[in-house]
Amino acid sequence: MINSYTAKYTRIESGYMGQLVEWPEVVTEGRTLEECREMLKDALKEMILAYKEQGKEILCGRSSLIEQITIEV
């Protein structure tokens, strides 16, 4: 089964922090965006494996609506 998740990347002093929008507990950091992206995928795989081992329900992706809101200030 293929599932898609929404990744959010934030620039931090040491590089980038990556977090899944639908599963905020999946979070990691990397020196570059690409490194952070790969580490986030690894963190997600590990979280899914841990949930399976514990018999927990695995959170599905695409349960969030992401949009930008523009205002004039």
mmCIF file as Biopython writes it, N, C-alpha, C and O atoms, coordinates in Angstrom:
data_model
#
loop_
_atom_site.group_PDB
_atom_site.id
_atom_site.type_symbol
_atom_site.label_atom_id
_atom_site.label_alt_id
_atom_site.label_comp_id
_atom_site.label_asym_id
_atom_site.label_entity_id
_atom_site.label_seq_id
_atom_site.pdbx_PDB_ins_code
_atom_site.Cartn_x
_atom_site.Cartn_y
_atom_site.Cartn_z
_atom_site.occupancy
_atom_site.B_iso_or_equiv
_atom_site.auth_seq_id
_atom_site.auth_asym_id
_atom_site.pdbx_PDB_model_num
ATOM 1   N N  . MET A ? 1  ? 0.847  -1.173 0.000  1.0 0.0 1  A 1 
ATOM 2   C CA . MET A ? 1  ? 0.000  0.000  0.000  1.0 0.0 1  A 1 
ATOM 3   C C  . MET A ? 1  ? 0.899  1.246  0.000  1.0 0.0 1  A 1 
ATOM 4   O O  . MET A ? 1  ? 1.873  1.315  0.750  1.0 0.0 1  A 1 
ATOM 5   N N  . ILE A ? 2  ? 0.570  2.201  -0.827 1.0 0.0 2  A 1 
ATOM 6   C CA . ILE A ? 2  ? 1.309  3.456  -0.904 1.0 0.0 2  A 1 
ATOM 7   C C  . ILE A ? 2  ? 0.484  4.537  -0.231 1.0 0.0 2  A 1 
ATOM 8   O O  . ILE A ? 2  ? -0.711 4.677  -0.488 1.0 0.0 2  A 1 
ATOM 9   N N  . ASN A ? 3  ? 1.136  5.297  0.633  1.0 0.0 3  A 1 
ATOM 10  C CA . ASN A ? 3  ? 0.483  6.393  1.337  1.0 0.0 3  A 1 
ATOM 11  C C  . ASN A ? 3  ? 1.324  7.644  1.158  1.0 0.0 3  A 1 
ATOM 12  O O  . ASN A ? 3  ? 2.550  7.552  1.107  1.0 0.0 3  A 1 
ATOM 13  N N  . SER A ? 4  ? 0.713  8.787  1.062  1.0 0.0 4  A 1 
ATOM 14  C CA . SER A ? 4  ? 1.419  10.058 0.923  1.0 0.0 4  A 1 
ATOM 15  C C  . SER A ? 4  ? 1.220  10.887 2.181  1.0 0.0 4  A 1 
ATOM 16  O O  . SER A ? 4  ? 0.125  10.941 2.742  1.0 0.0 4  A 1 
ATOM 17  N N  . TYR A ? 5  ? 2.283  11.525 2.609  1.0 0.0 5  A 1 
ATOM 18  C CA . TYR A ? 5  ? 2.246  12.405 3.774  1.0 0.0 5  A 1 
ATOM 19  C C  . TYR A ? 5  ? 2.748  13.779 3.362  1.0 0.0 5  A 1 
ATOM 20  O O  . TYR A ? 5  ? 3.469  13.915 2.374  1.0 0.0 5  A 1 
ATOM 21  N N  . THR A ? 6  ? 2.370  14.785 4.116  1.0 0.0 6  A 1 
ATOM 22  C CA . THR A ? 6  ? 2.772  16.161 3.829  1.0 0.0 6  A 1 
ATOM 23  C C  . THR A ? 6  ? 3.937  16.530 4.735  1.0 0.0 6  A 1 
ATOM 24  O O  . THR A ? 6  ? 3.810  16.525 5.959  1.0 0.0 6  A 1 
ATOM 25  N N  . ALA A ? 7  ? 5.083  16.852 4.119  1.0 0.0 7  A 1 
ATOM 26  C CA . ALA A ? 7  ? 6.266  17.249 4.881  1.0 0.0 7  A 1 
ATOM 27  C C  . ALA A ? 7  ? 6.351  18.767 4.951  1.0 0.0 7  A 1 
ATOM 28  O O  . ALA A ? 7  ? 6.092  19.472 3.976  1.0 0.0 7  A 1 
ATOM 29  N N  . LYS A ? 8  ? 6.720  19.245 6.125  1.0 0.0 8  A 1 
ATOM 30  C CA . LYS A ? 8  ? 6.928  20.678 6.345  1.0 0.0 8  A 1 
ATOM 31  C C  . LYS A ? 8  ? 8.393  20.860 6.738  1.0 0.0 8  A 1 
ATOM 32  O O  . LYS A ? 8  ? 8.873  20.220 7.673  1.0 0.0 8  A 1 
ATOM 33  N N  . TYR A ? 9  ? 9.101  21.734 6.019  1.0 0.0 9  A 1 
ATOM 34  C CA . TYR A ? 9  ? 10.513 21.974 6.295  1.0 0.0 9  A 1 
ATOM 35  C C  . TYR A ? 9  ? 10.693 23.407 6.785  1.0 0.0 9  A 1 
ATOM 36  O O  . TYR A ? 9  ? 10.156 24.350 6.205  1.0 0.0 9  A 1 
ATOM 37  N N  . THR A ? 10 ? 11.457 23.550 7.864  1.0 0.0 10 A 1 
ATOM 38  C CA . THR A ? 10 ? 11.729 24.845 8.449  1.0 0.0 10 A 1 
ATOM 39  C C  . THR A ? 10 ? 13.233 25.052 8.510  1.0 0.0 10 A 1 
ATOM 40  O O  . THR A ? 10 ? 13.966 24.182 8.981  1.0 0.0 10 A 1 
ATOM 41  N N  . ARG A ? 11 ? 13.692 26.201 8.035  1.0 0.0 11 A 1 
ATOM 42  C CA . ARG A ? 11 ? 15.119 26.533 8.096  1.0 0.0 11 A 1 
ATOM 43  C C  . ARG A ? 11 ? 15.474 26.827 9.543  1.0 0.0 11 A 1 
ATOM 44  O O  . ARG A ? 11 ? 14.830 27.658 10.183 1.0 0.0 11 A 1 
ATOM 45  N N  . ILE A ? 12 ? 16.499 26.152 10.068 1.0 0.0 12 A 1 
ATOM 46  C CA . ILE A ? 12 ? 16.983 26.385 11.420 1.0 0.0 12 A 1 
ATOM 47  C C  . ILE A ? 12 ? 18.480 26.676 11.355 1.0 0.0 12 A 1 
ATOM 48  O O  . ILE A ? 12 ? 19.099 26.533 10.300 1.0 0.0 12 A 1 
ATOM 49  N N  . GLU A ? 13 ? 19.051 27.077 12.463 1.0 0.0 13 A 1 
ATOM 50  C CA . GLU A ? 13 ? 20.455 27.477 12.486 1.0 0.0 13 A 1 
ATOM 51  C C  . GLU A ? 13 ? 21.392 26.379 11.975 1.0 0.0 13 A 1 
ATOM 52  O O  . GLU A ? 13 ? 22.361 26.671 11.274 1.0 0.0 13 A 1 
ATOM 53  N N  . SER A ? 14 ? 21.113 25.125 12.322 1.0 0.0 14 A 1 
ATOM 54  C CA . SER A ? 14 ? 21.987 24.020 11.928 1.0 0.0 14 A 1 
ATOM 55  C C  . SER A ? 14 ? 21.625 23.400 10.584 1.0 0.0 14 A 1 
ATOM 56  O O  . SER A ? 14 ? 22.280 22.446 10.165 1.0 0.0 14 A 1 
ATOM 57  N N  . GLY A ? 15 ? 20.610 23.905 9.898  1.0 0.0 15 A 1 
ATOM 58  C CA . GLY A ? 15 ? 20.193 23.359 8.601  1.0 0.0 15 A 1 
ATOM 59  C C  . GLY A ? 15 ? 18.689 23.431 8.420  1.0 0.0 15 A 1 
ATOM 60  O O  . GLY A ? 15 ? 18.123 24.509 8.241  1.0 0.0 15 A 1 
ATOM 61  N N  . TYR A ? 16 ? 18.038 22.253 8.467  1.0 0.0 16 A 1 
ATOM 62  C CA . TYR A ? 16 ? 16.586 22.176 8.281  1.0 0.0 16 A 1 
ATOM 63  C C  . TYR A ? 16 ? 15.972 21.219 9.286  1.0 0.0 16 A 1 
ATOM 64  O O  . TYR A ? 16 ? 16.581 20.223 9.677  1.0 0.0 16 A 1 
ATOM 65  N N  . MET A ? 17 ? 14.759 21.538 9.695  1.0 0.0 17 A 1 
ATOM 66  C CA . MET A ? 17 ? 13.951 20.638 10.497 1.0 0.0 17 A 1 
ATOM 67  C C  . MET A ? 17 ? 12.794 20.180 9.612  1.0 0.0 17 A 1 
ATOM 68  O O  . MET A ? 17 ? 12.152 20.996 8.951  1.0 0.0 17 A 1 
ATOM 69  N N  . GLY A ? 18 ? 12.532 18.889 9.602  1.0 0.0 18 A 1 
ATOM 70  C CA . GLY A ? 18 ? 11.421 18.342 8.830  1.0 0.0 18 A 1 
ATOM 71  C C  . GLY A ? 18 ? 10.422 17.680 9.759  1.0 0.0 18 A 1 
ATOM 72  O O  . GLY A ? 18 ? 10.796 17.035 10.738 1.0 0.0 18 A 1 
ATOM 73  N N  . GLN A ? 19 ? 9.141  17.848 9.440  1.0 0.0 19 A 1 
ATOM 74  C CA . GLN A ? 19 ? 8.075  17.289 10.260 1.0 0.0 19 A 1 
ATOM 75  C C  . GLN A ? 19 ? 6.904  16.932 9.358  1.0 0.0 19 A 1 
ATOM 76  O O  . GLN A ? 19 ? 6.642  17.617 8.369  1.0 0.0 19 A 1 
ATOM 77  N N  . LEU A ? 20 ? 6.202  15.862 9.700  1.0 0.0 20 A 1 
ATOM 78  C CA . LEU A ? 20 ? 5.014  15.496 8.943  1.0 0.0 20 A 1 
ATOM 79  C C  . LEU A ? 20 ? 3.809  16.226 9.502  1.0 0.0 20 A 1 
ATOM 80  O O  . LEU A ? 20 ? 3.593  16.239 10.714 1.0 0.0 20 A 1 
ATOM 81  N N  . VAL A ? 21 ? 3.033  16.827 8.636  1.0 0.0 21 A 1 
ATOM 82  C CA . VAL A ? 21 ? 1.855  17.589 9.051  1.0 0.0 21 A 1 
ATOM 83  C C  . VAL A ? 21 ? 0.816  16.657 9.671  1.0 0.0 21 A 1 
ATOM 84  O O  . VAL A ? 21 ? 0.245  16.971 10.715 1.0 0.0 21 A 1 
ATOM 85  N N  . GLU A ? 22 ? 0.573  15.524 9.038  1.0 0.0 22 A 1 
ATOM 86  C CA . GLU A ? 22 ? -0.457 14.606 9.520  1.0 0.0 22 A 1 
ATOM 87  C C  . GLU A ? 22 ? -0.001 13.803 10.744 1.0 0.0 22 A 1 
ATOM 88  O O  . GLU A ? 22 ? -0.830 13.265 11.478 1.0 0.0 22 A 1 
ATOM 89  N N  . TRP A ? 23 ? 1.311  13.722 10.961 1.0 0.0 23 A 1 
ATOM 90  C CA . TRP A ? 23 ? 1.863  12.905 12.041 1.0 0.0 23 A 1 
ATOM 91  C C  . TRP A ? 23 ? 3.002  13.697 12.682 1.0 0.0 23 A 1 
ATOM 92  O O  . TRP A ? 23 ? 4.170  13.388 12.447 1.0 0.0 23 A 1 
ATOM 93  N N  . PRO A ? 24 ? 2.685  14.710 13.486 1.0 0.0 24 A 1 
ATOM 94  C CA . PRO A ? 24 ? 3.688  15.643 14.006 1.0 0.0 24 A 1 
ATOM 95  C C  . PRO A ? 24 ? 4.784  15.002 14.849 1.0 0.0 24 A 1 
ATOM 96  O O  . PRO A ? 24 ? 5.842  15.601 15.037 1.0 0.0 24 A 1 
ATOM 97  N N  . GLU A ? 25 ? 4.550  13.795 15.360 1.0 0.0 25 A 1 
ATOM 98  C CA . GLU A ? 25 ? 5.572  13.115 16.144 1.0 0.0 25 A 1 
ATOM 99  C C  . GLU A ? 25 ? 6.753  12.676 15.283 1.0 0.0 25 A 1 
ATOM 100 O O  . GLU A ? 25 ? 7.833  12.398 15.804 1.0 0.0 25 A 1 
ATOM 101 N N  . VAL A ? 26 ? 6.551  12.615 13.969 1.0 0.0 26 A 1 
ATOM 102 C CA . VAL A ? 26 ? 7.635  12.265 13.051 1.0 0.0 26 A 1 
ATOM 103 C C  . VAL A ? 26 ? 8.352  13.550 12.683 1.0 0.0 26 A 1 
ATOM 104 O O  . VAL A ? 26 ? 7.871  14.336 11.868 1.0 0.0 26 A 1 
ATOM 105 N N  . VAL A ? 27 ? 9.514  13.753 13.298 1.0 0.0 27 A 1 
ATOM 106 C CA . VAL A ? 27 ? 10.266 14.991 13.140 1.0 0.0 27 A 1 
ATOM 107 C C  . VAL A ? 27 ? 11.752 14.666 13.145 1.0 0.0 27 A 1 
ATOM 108 O O  . VAL A ? 27 ? 12.182 13.750 13.847 1.0 0.0 27 A 1 
ATOM 109 N N  . THR A ? 28 ? 12.535 15.399 12.376 1.0 0.0 28 A 1 
ATOM 110 C CA . THR A ? 28 ? 13.980 15.174 12.313 1.0 0.0 28 A 1 
ATOM 111 C C  . THR A ? 28 ? 14.667 16.439 11.824 1.0 0.0 28 A 1 
ATOM 112 O O  . THR A ? 28 ? 14.015 17.421 11.470 1.0 0.0 28 A 1 
ATOM 113 N N  . GLU A ? 29 ? 15.995 16.400 11.810 1.0 0.0 29 A 1 
ATOM 114 C CA . GLU A ? 29 ? 16.786 17.531 11.329 1.0 0.0 29 A 1 
ATOM 115 C C  . GLU A ? 29 ? 17.884 17.032 10.403 1.0 0.0 29 A 1 
ATOM 116 O O  . GLU A ? 29 ? 18.323 15.886 10.493 1.0 0.0 29 A 1 
ATOM 117 N N  . GLY A ? 30 ? 18.320 17.922 9.505  1.0 0.0 30 A 1 
ATOM 118 C CA . GLY A ? 30 ? 19.425 17.611 8.612  1.0 0.0 30 A 1 
ATOM 119 C C  . GLY A ? 30 ? 20.178 18.881 8.245  1.0 0.0 30 A 1 
ATOM 120 O O  . GLY A ? 30 ? 19.636 19.984 8.317  1.0 0.0 30 A 1 
ATOM 121 N N  . ARG A ? 31 ? 21.441 18.710 7.849  1.0 0.0 31 A 1 
ATOM 122 C CA . ARG A ? 31 ? 22.243 19.886 7.471  1.0 0.0 31 A 1 
ATOM 123 C C  . ARG A ? 31 ? 21.748 20.519 6.182  1.0 0.0 31 A 1 
ATOM 124 O O  . ARG A ? 31 ? 21.780 21.741 6.033  1.0 0.0 31 A 1 
ATOM 125 N N  . THR A ? 32 ? 21.284 19.683 5.241  1.0 0.0 32 A 1 
ATOM 126 C CA . THR A ? 32 ? 20.764 20.183 3.975  1.0 0.0 32 A 1 
ATOM 127 C C  . THR A ? 32 ? 19.307 19.759 3.845  1.0 0.0 32 A 1 
ATOM 128 O O  . THR A ? 32 ? 18.842 18.887 4.579  1.0 0.0 32 A 1 
ATOM 129 N N  . LEU A ? 33 ? 18.592 20.371 2.916  1.0 0.0 33 A 1 
ATOM 130 C CA . LEU A ? 33 ? 17.199 19.999 2.693  1.0 0.0 33 A 1 
ATOM 131 C C  . LEU A ? 33 ? 17.092 18.549 2.242  1.0 0.0 33 A 1 
ATOM 132 O O  . LEU A ? 33 ? 16.212 17.817 2.696  1.0 0.0 33 A 1 
ATOM 133 N N  . GLU A ? 34 ? 17.984 18.133 1.351  1.0 0.0 34 A 1 
ATOM 134 C CA . GLU A ? 34 ? 17.951 16.746 0.865  1.0 0.0 34 A 1 
ATOM 135 C C  . GLU A ? 34 ? 18.234 15.760 1.995  1.0 0.0 34 A 1 
ATOM 136 O O  . GLU A ? 34 ? 17.573 14.727 2.102  1.0 0.0 34 A 1 
ATOM 137 N N  . GLU A ? 35 ? 19.217 16.079 2.838  1.0 0.0 35 A 1 
ATOM 138 C CA . GLU A ? 35 ? 19.522 15.203 3.975  1.0 0.0 35 A 1 
ATOM 139 C C  . GLU A ? 35 ? 18.330 15.122 4.918  1.0 0.0 35 A 1 
ATOM 140 O O  . GLU A ? 35 ? 17.988 14.042 5.397  1.0 0.0 35 A 1 
ATOM 141 N N  . CYS A ? 36 ? 17.705 16.247 5.183  1.0 0.0 36 A 1 
ATOM 142 C CA . CYS A ? 36 ? 16.530 16.279 6.052  1.0 0.0 36 A 1 
ATOM 143 C C  . CYS A ? 36 ? 15.394 15.457 5.457  1.0 0.0 36 A 1 
ATOM 144 O O  . CYS A ? 36 ? 14.707 14.727 6.170  1.0 0.0 36 A 1 
ATOM 145 N N  . ARG A ? 37 ? 15.204 15.580 4.164  1.0 0.0 37 A 1 
ATOM 146 C CA . ARG A ? 37 ? 14.150 14.838 3.462  1.0 0.0 37 A 1 
ATOM 147 C C  . ARG A ? 37 ? 14.359 13.325 3.622  1.0 0.0 37 A 1 
ATOM 148 O O  . ARG A ? 37 ? 13.420 12.593 3.932  1.0 0.0 37 A 1 
ATOM 149 N N  . GLU A ? 38 ? 15.592 12.870 3.410  1.0 0.0 38 A 1 
ATOM 150 C CA . GLU A ? 38 ? 15.893 11.441 3.533  1.0 0.0 38 A 1 
ATOM 151 C C  . GLU A ? 38 ? 15.731 10.970 4.976  1.0 0.0 38 A 1 
ATOM 152 O O  . GLU A ? 38 ? 15.205 9.885  5.222  1.0 0.0 38 A 1 
ATOM 153 N N  . MET A ? 39 ? 16.178 11.778 5.922  1.0 0.0 39 A 1 
ATOM 154 C CA . MET A ? 39 ? 16.045 11.412 7.332  1.0 0.0 39 A 1 
ATOM 155 C C  . MET A ? 39 ? 14.582 11.373 7.759  1.0 0.0 39 A 1 
ATOM 156 O O  . MET A ? 39 ? 14.203 10.557 8.599  1.0 0.0 39 A 1 
ATOM 157 N N  . LEU A ? 40 ? 13.757 12.252 7.185  1.0 0.0 40 A 1 
ATOM 158 C CA . LEU A ? 40 ? 12.329 12.250 7.498  1.0 0.0 40 A 1 
ATOM 159 C C  . LEU A ? 40 ? 11.672 10.975 6.983  1.0 0.0 40 A 1 
ATOM 160 O O  . LEU A ? 40 ? 10.822 10.394 7.658  1.0 0.0 40 A 1 
ATOM 161 N N  . LYS A ? 41 ? 12.066 10.540 5.787  1.0 0.0 41 A 1 
ATOM 162 C CA . LYS A ? 41 ? 11.544 9.272  5.257  1.0 0.0 41 A 1 
ATOM 163 C C  . LYS A ? 41 ? 11.939 8.109  6.157  1.0 0.0 41 A 1 
ATOM 164 O O  . LYS A ? 41 ? 11.121 7.233  6.438  1.0 0.0 41 A 1 
ATOM 165 N N  . ASP A ? 42 ? 13.197 8.098  6.611  1.0 0.0 42 A 1 
ATOM 166 C CA . ASP A ? 42 ? 13.654 7.044  7.517  1.0 0.0 42 A 1 
ATOM 167 C C  . ASP A ? 42 ? 12.887 7.078  8.833  1.0 0.0 42 A 1 
ATOM 168 O O  . ASP A ? 42 ? 12.493 6.034  9.353  1.0 0.0 42 A 1 
ATOM 169 N N  . ALA A ? 43 ? 12.673 8.285  9.376  1.0 0.0 43 A 1 
ATOM 170 C CA . ALA A ? 43 ? 11.927 8.421  10.627 1.0 0.0 43 A 1 
ATOM 171 C C  . ALA A ? 43 ? 10.504 7.905  10.470 1.0 0.0 43 A 1 
ATOM 172 O O  . ALA A ? 43 ? 9.973  7.260  11.374 1.0 0.0 43 A 1 
ATOM 173 N N  . LEU A ? 44 ? 9.881  8.186  9.324  1.0 0.0 44 A 1 
ATOM 174 C CA . LEU A ? 44 ? 8.521  7.700  9.066  1.0 0.0 44 A 1 
ATOM 175 C C  . LEU A ? 44 ? 8.497  6.181  9.000  1.0 0.0 44 A 1 
ATOM 176 O O  . LEU A ? 44 ? 7.612  5.546  9.573  1.0 0.0 44 A 1 
ATOM 177 N N  . LYS A ? 45 ? 9.467  5.593  8.302  1.0 0.0 45 A 1 
ATOM 178 C CA . LYS A ? 45 ? 9.531  4.123  8.215  1.0 0.0 45 A 1 
ATOM 179 C C  . LYS A ? 45 ? 9.680  3.500  9.602  1.0 0.0 45 A 1 
ATOM 180 O O  . LYS A ? 45 ? 9.034  2.500  9.914  1.0 0.0 45 A 1 
ATOM 181 N N  . GLU A ? 46 ? 10.536 4.098  10.428 1.0 0.0 46 A 1 
ATOM 182 C CA . GLU A ? 46 ? 10.742 3.581  11.784 1.0 0.0 46 A 1 
ATOM 183 C C  . GLU A ? 46 ? 9.486  3.720  12.635 1.0 0.0 46 A 1 
ATOM 184 O O  . GLU A ? 46 ? 9.165  2.824  13.415 1.0 0.0 46 A 1 
ATOM 185 N N  . MET A ? 47 ? 8.774  4.832  12.494 1.0 0.0 47 A 1 
ATOM 186 C CA . MET A ? 47 ? 7.540  5.047  13.253 1.0 0.0 47 A 1 
ATOM 187 C C  . MET A ? 47 ? 6.481  4.024  12.840 1.0 0.0 47 A 1 
ATOM 188 O O  . MET A ? 47 ? 5.789  3.466  13.691 1.0 0.0 47 A 1 
ATOM 189 N N  . ILE A ? 48 ? 6.359  3.780  11.548 1.0 0.0 48 A 1 
ATOM 190 C CA . ILE A ? 48 ? 5.391  2.791  11.065 1.0 0.0 48 A 1 
ATOM 191 C C  . ILE A ? 48 ? 5.731  1.413  11.601 1.0 0.0 48 A 1 
ATOM 192 O O  . ILE A ? 48 ? 4.844  0.679  12.037 1.0 0.0 48 A 1 
ATOM 193 N N  . LEU A ? 49 ? 7.024  1.050  11.572 1.0 0.0 49 A 1 
ATOM 194 C CA . LEU A ? 49 ? 7.454  -0.241 12.094 1.0 0.0 49 A 1 
ATOM 195 C C  . LEU A ? 49 ? 7.138  -0.367 13.582 1.0 0.0 49 A 1 
ATOM 196 O O  . LEU A ? 49 ? 6.653  -1.407 14.028 1.0 0.0 49 A 1 
ATOM 197 N N  . ALA A ? 50 ? 7.411  0.687  14.349 1.0 0.0 50 A 1 
ATOM 198 C CA . ALA A ? 50 ? 7.125  0.665  15.782 1.0 0.0 50 A 1 
ATOM 199 C C  . ALA A ? 50 ? 5.629  0.519  16.047 1.0 0.0 50 A 1 
ATOM 200 O O  . ALA A ? 50 ? 5.225  -0.230 16.936 1.0 0.0 50 A 1 
ATOM 201 N N  . TYR A ? 51 ? 4.808  1.233  15.276 1.0 0.0 51 A 1 
ATOM 202 C CA . TYR A ? 51 ? 3.352  1.126  15.442 1.0 0.0 51 A 1 
ATOM 203 C C  . TYR A ? 51 ? 2.870  -0.286 15.111 1.0 0.0 51 A 1 
ATOM 204 O O  . TYR A ? 51 ? 2.015  -0.830 15.810 1.0 0.0 51 A 1 
ATOM 205 N N  . LYS A ? 52 ? 3.409  -0.873 14.059 1.0 0.0 52 A 1 
ATOM 206 C CA . LYS A ? 52 ? 3.019  -2.245 13.693 1.0 0.0 52 A 1 
ATOM 207 C C  . LYS A ? 52 ? 3.380  -3.220 14.804 1.0 0.0 52 A 1 
ATOM 208 O O  . LYS A ? 52 ? 2.579  -4.084 15.163 1.0 0.0 52 A 1 
ATOM 209 N N  . GLU A ? 53 ? 4.590  -3.081 15.352 1.0 0.0 53 A 1 
ATOM 210 C CA . GLU A ? 53 ? 5.041  -3.978 16.415 1.0 0.0 53 A 1 
ATOM 211 C C  . GLU A ? 53 ? 4.175  -3.852 17.661 1.0 0.0 53 A 1 
ATOM 212 O O  . GLU A ? 53 ? 3.989  -4.831 18.384 1.0 0.0 53 A 1 
ATOM 213 N N  . GLN A ? 54 ? 3.647  -2.665 17.918 1.0 0.0 54 A 1 
ATOM 214 C CA . GLN A ? 54 ? 2.812  -2.427 19.096 1.0 0.0 54 A 1 
ATOM 215 C C  . GLN A ? 54 ? 1.327  -2.652 18.827 1.0 0.0 54 A 1 
ATOM 216 O O  . GLN A ? 54 ? 0.501  -2.517 19.730 1.0 0.0 54 A 1 
ATOM 217 N N  . GLY A ? 55 ? 0.994  -2.993 17.589 1.0 0.0 55 A 1 
ATOM 218 C CA . GLY A ? 55 ? -0.403 -3.236 17.236 1.0 0.0 55 A 1 
ATOM 219 C C  . GLY A ? 55 ? -1.235 -1.976 17.175 1.0 0.0 55 A 1 
ATOM 220 O O  . GLY A ? 55 ? -2.460 -2.041 17.269 1.0 0.0 55 A 1 
ATOM 221 N N  . LYS A ? 56 ? -0.591 -0.825 17.018 1.0 0.0 56 A 1 
ATOM 222 C CA . LYS A ? 56 ? -1.315 0.443  16.929 1.0 0.0 56 A 1 
ATOM 223 C C  . LYS A ? 56 ? -1.744 0.716  15.495 1.0 0.0 56 A 1 
ATOM 224 O O  . LYS A ? 56 ? -1.142 0.221  14.543 1.0 0.0 56 A 1 
ATOM 225 N N  . GLU A ? 57 ? -2.801 1.516  15.364 1.0 0.0 57 A 1 
ATOM 226 C CA . GLU A ? 57 ? -3.273 1.924  14.047 1.0 0.0 57 A 1 
ATOM 227 C C  . GLU A ? 57 ? -2.303 2.935  13.444 1.0 0.0 57 A 1 
ATOM 228 O O  . GLU A ? 57 ? -1.928 3.913  14.090 1.0 0.0 57 A 1 
ATOM 229 N N  . ILE A ? 58 ? -1.906 2.688  12.207 1.0 0.0 58 A 1 
ATOM 230 C CA . ILE A ? 58 ? -0.976 3.574  11.512 1.0 0.0 58 A 1 
ATOM 231 C C  . ILE A ? 58 ? -1.761 4.746  10.933 1.0 0.0 58 A 1 
ATOM 232 O O  . ILE A ? 58 ? -2.762 4.565  10.240 1.0 0.0 58 A 1 
ATOM 233 N N  . LEU A ? 59 ? -1.287 5.940  11.230 1.0 0.0 59 A 1 
ATOM 234 C CA . LEU A ? 59 ? -1.951 7.143  10.731 1.0 0.0 59 A 1 
ATOM 235 C C  . LEU A ? 59 ? -1.782 7.241  9.220  1.0 0.0 59 A 1 
ATOM 236 O O  . LEU A ? 59 ? -0.685 7.049  8.696  1.0 0.0 59 A 1 
ATOM 237 N N  . CYS A ? 60 ? -2.863 7.537  8.535  1.0 0.0 60 A 1 
ATOM 238 C CA . CYS A ? 60 ? -2.825 7.686  7.084  1.0 0.0 60 A 1 
ATOM 239 C C  . CYS A ? 60 ? -2.506 9.129  6.727  1.0 0.0 60 A 1 
ATOM 240 O O  . CYS A ? 60 ? -2.807 10.052 7.483  1.0 0.0 60 A 1 
ATOM 241 N N  . GLY A ? 61 ? -1.902 9.305  5.584  1.0 0.0 61 A 1 
ATOM 242 C CA . GLY A ? 61 ? -1.577 10.644 5.104  1.0 0.0 61 A 1 
ATOM 243 C C  . GLY A ? 61 ? -2.775 11.308 4.464  1.0 0.0 61 A 1 
ATOM 244 O O  . GLY A ? 61 ? -3.868 10.745 4.408  1.0 0.0 61 A 1 
ATOM 245 N N  . ARG A ? 62 ? -2.548 12.509 3.987  1.0 0.0 62 A 1 
ATOM 246 C CA . ARG A ? 62 ? -3.544 13.307 3.275  1.0 0.0 62 A 1 
ATOM 247 C C  . ARG A ? 62 ? -4.805 13.579 4.066  1.0 0.0 62 A 1 
ATOM 248 O O  . ARG A ? 62 ? -5.891 13.667 3.493  1.0 0.0 62 A 1 
ATOM 249 N N  . SER A ? 63 ? -4.676 13.714 5.373  1.0 0.0 63 A 1 
ATOM 250 C CA . SER A ? 63 ? -5.862 14.033 6.162  1.0 0.0 63 A 1 
ATOM 251 C C  . SER A ? 63 ? -5.924 15.522 6.493  1.0 0.0 63 A 1 
ATOM 252 O O  . SER A ? 63 ? -6.820 15.974 7.207  1.0 0.0 63 A 1 
ATOM 253 N N  . SER A ? 64 ? -4.965 16.276 5.966  1.0 0.0 64 A 1 
ATOM 254 C CA . SER A ? 64 ? -4.904 17.707 6.263  1.0 0.0 64 A 1 
ATOM 255 C C  . SER A ? 64 ? -5.109 18.527 5.001  1.0 0.0 64 A 1 
ATOM 256 O O  . SER A ? 64 ? -4.796 18.088 3.895  1.0 0.0 64 A 1 
ATOM 257 N N  . LEU A ? 65 ? -5.633 19.710 5.189  1.0 0.0 65 A 1 
ATOM 258 C CA . LEU A ? 65 ? -5.746 20.683 4.107  1.0 0.0 65 A 1 
ATOM 259 C C  . LEU A ? 65 ? -4.712 21.753 4.382  1.0 0.0 65 A 1 
ATOM 260 O O  . LEU A ? 65 ? -4.730 22.377 5.443  1.0 0.0 65 A 1 
ATOM 261 N N  . ILE A ? 66 ? -3.811 21.971 3.441  1.0 0.0 66 A 1 
ATOM 262 C CA . ILE A ? 66 ? -2.772 22.982 3.577  1.0 0.0 66 A 1 
ATOM 263 C C  . ILE A ? 66 ? -3.054 24.089 2.571  1.0 0.0 66 A 1 
ATOM 264 O O  . ILE A ? 66 ? -3.219 23.827 1.380  1.0 0.0 66 A 1 
ATOM 265 N N  . GLU A ? 67 ? -3.107 25.324 3.055  1.0 0.0 67 A 1 
ATOM 266 C CA . GLU A ? 67 ? -3.289 26.437 2.148  1.0 0.0 67 A 1 
ATOM 267 C C  . GLU A ? 67 ? -2.621 27.675 2.729  1.0 0.0 67 A 1 
ATOM 268 O O  . GLU A ? 67 ? -2.479 27.804 3.945  1.0 0.0 67 A 1 
ATOM 269 N N  . GLN A ? 68 ? -2.219 28.568 1.865  1.0 0.0 68 A 1 
ATOM 270 C CA . GLN A ? 68 ? -1.669 29.839 2.305  1.0 0.0 68 A 1 
ATOM 271 C C  . GLN A ? 68 ? -2.791 30.859 2.381  1.0 0.0 68 A 1 
ATOM 272 O O  . GLN A ? 68 ? -3.703 30.874 1.555  1.0 0.0 68 A 1 
ATOM 273 N N  . ILE A ? 69 ? -2.700 31.707 3.390  1.0 0.0 69 A 1 
ATOM 274 C CA . ILE A ? 69 ? -3.691 32.767 3.566  1.0 0.0 69 A 1 
ATOM 275 C C  . ILE A ? 69 ? -2.946 34.085 3.406  1.0 0.0 69 A 1 
ATOM 276 O O  . ILE A ? 69 ? -1.938 34.322 4.071  1.0 0.0 69 A 1 
ATOM 277 N N  . THR A ? 70 ? -3.442 34.930 2.530  1.0 0.0 70 A 1 
ATOM 278 C CA . THR A ? 70 ? -2.820 36.216 2.267  1.0 0.0 70 A 1 
ATOM 279 C C  . THR A ? 70 ? -3.641 37.340 2.877  1.0 0.0 70 A 1 
ATOM 280 O O  . THR A ? 70 ? -4.859 37.403 2.712  1.0 0.0 70 A 1 
ATOM 281 N N  . ILE A ? 71 ? -2.949 38.228 3.588  1.0 0.0 71 A 1 
ATOM 282 C CA . ILE A ? 71 ? -3.619 39.406 4.143  1.0 0.0 71 A 1 
ATOM 283 C C  . ILE A ? 71 ? -2.773 40.644 3.866  1.0 0.0 71 A 1 
ATOM 284 O O  . ILE A ? 71 ? -1.559 40.556 3.684  1.0 0.0 71 A 1 
ATOM 285 N N  . GLU A ? 72 ? -3.415 41.760 3.838  1.0 0.0 72 A 1 
ATOM 286 C CA . GLU A ? 72 ? -2.709 43.022 3.668  1.0 0.0 72 A 1 
ATOM 287 C C  . GLU A ? 72 ? -2.508 43.625 5.052  1.0 0.0 72 A 1 
ATOM 288 O O  . GLU A ? 72 ? -3.455 43.728 5.832  1.0 0.0 72 A 1 
ATOM 289 N N  . VAL A ? 73 ? -1.274 44.025 5.357  1.0 0.0 73 A 1 
ATOM 290 C CA . VAL A ? 73 ? -1.006 44.622 6.667  1.0 0.0 73 A 1 
ATOM 291 C C  . VAL A ? 73 ? -0.440 46.015 6.505  1.0 0.0 73 A 1 
ATOM 292 O O  . VAL A ? 73 ? -0.149 46.682 7.497  1.0 0.0 73 A 1 
#
